[in-house]
């Protein structure tokens, strides 16, 4: 099964780290963080894997990826 889930990584001046939001798993706003972008992305992927394992262990259907559709307009 090849399912793709979105990950949004934002720099937080307040926290001095990158925060990771997983919009397909809405149980909280930010799911993990990292000191570098790469670390945040790795942690985000680990959280997604953990969520998927929990869904499978509890025989719940996997969430449908919503994807991120950004409206870019030419300036």
C-alpha angles and dihedrals in degrees: 000000000000109000122164121208125191125244125193116199119193133178113237116205088189094055097030092226143081114273122209123215120188106199094189090060103051100178090112139003099245121025103186143339144213140202090234131034090246093051091049091050091049091049090047091053090049091052091050090051090049093049091049091050090051092049091050095045091052093044091240120148114257115252116258111247109247095192125206117271110189120189106224114188124193112247 
